[in-house]
């Protein structure tokens, strides 16, 4: 069974690199990739991934605030921070 996840990072090279790396792994199913916290939040609410890989510093909603929103909404999503 694969782990569903979303990526959120405002740096395209980092985001695409992580996406390419994780796409090679059969244990992961990438549901979405986002350049900012607002669109990541919308995707997380809609797609309901098991894991959210979040950049700490992003425009708008940063990774820490986004993890807090996930927790406050009682979504069963594990948040991992990228620096």
Phi, psi and omega per residue, in radians:
X1 nan 2.295 -3.093
X2 -1.568 2.757 3.123
X3 -1.661 2.151 3.126
X4 -1.482 2.431 -3.105
X5 -2.609 2.808 2.974
X6 -2.168 2.648 3.102
X7 -1.999 2.446 3.047
X8 -2.413 1.977 3.117
X9 -2.710 2.327 -3.102
X10 -1.400 -0.151 3.097
X11 -1.638 1.946 -3.065
X12 -0.979 -0.712 -3.114
X13 -1.110 -0.768 3.114
X14 -1.130 -0.832 -3.110
X15 -1.066 -0.832 -3.117
X16 -1.220 -0.604 3.086
X17 -1.116 -0.797 3.096
X18 -1.101 -0.730 3.140
X19 -1.075 -0.799 3.135
X20 -1.126 -0.732 3.137
X21 -1.117 -0.842 -3.096
X22 -1.227 -0.500 3.124
X23 -1.129 -0.444 3.117
X24 -1.302 -0.379 -3.086
X25 -1.535 2.232 -3.113
X26 -1.292 -0.245 -3.110
X27 -1.436 -0.091 -3.081
X28 -2.134 2.456 3.051
X29 -2.122 1.872 -3.104
X30 -1.414 1.990 -3.114
X31 -1.534 -0.496 -3.105
X32 -2.914 2.760 -3.138
X33 -2.412 2.214 -2.979
X34 -2.291 2.591 -3.102
X35 -1.698 -0.111 -3.142
X36 -2.650 2.873 -3.072
X37 -1.173 -0.627 -3.123
X38 -1.107 -0.844 -3.138
X39 -1.214 -0.582 3.081
X40 -1.113 -0.736 3.126
X41 -1.063 -0.772 3.107
X42 -1.076 -0.751 3.127
X43 -1.139 -0.708 3.131
X44 -1.112 -0.754 3.123
X45 -1.111 -0.678 -3.097
X46 -1.376 -0.806 -2.985
X47 -1.543 -0.396 3.126
X48 0.899 1.052 3.121
X49 -1.247 2.879 3.041
X50 -1.384 -0.547 -3.057
X51 -2.358 2.469 3.007
X52 -2.107 2.066 3.046
X53 -1.617 1.978 -2.967
X54 -2.105 2.283 2.983
X55 -1.250 2.403 -3.131
X56 -1.140 -0.756 -3.101
X57 -1.876 1.958 3.070
X58 -2.439 2.735 3.079
X59 -1.161 2.627 -3.140
X60 1.295 -2.048 3.108
X61 -1.414 2.081 3.108
X62 -1.452 3.035 -3.069
X63 -1.069 -0.660 3.138
X64 -1.163 -0.798 3.115
X65 -1.128 -0.639 3.123
X66 -1.168 -0.731 3.078
X67 -1.068 -0.668 3.102
X68 -1.128 -0.727 3.110
X69 -1.088 -0.716 3.116
X70 -1.066 -0.812 3.141
X71 -1.121 -0.815 -3.119
X72 -1.087 -0.523 3.116
X73 -1.468 0.000 -3.133
X74 0.990 0.607 3.082
X75 -1.419 2.410 3.140
X76 -1.413 1.076 -3.085
X77 -2.116 2.165 3.057
X78 -1.398 2.329 3.138
X79 -1.861 2.238 3.057
X80 -2.080 2.278 -3.098
X81 -1.627 2.403 3.052
X82 -1.902 2.424 3.098
X83 -2.149 nan nan
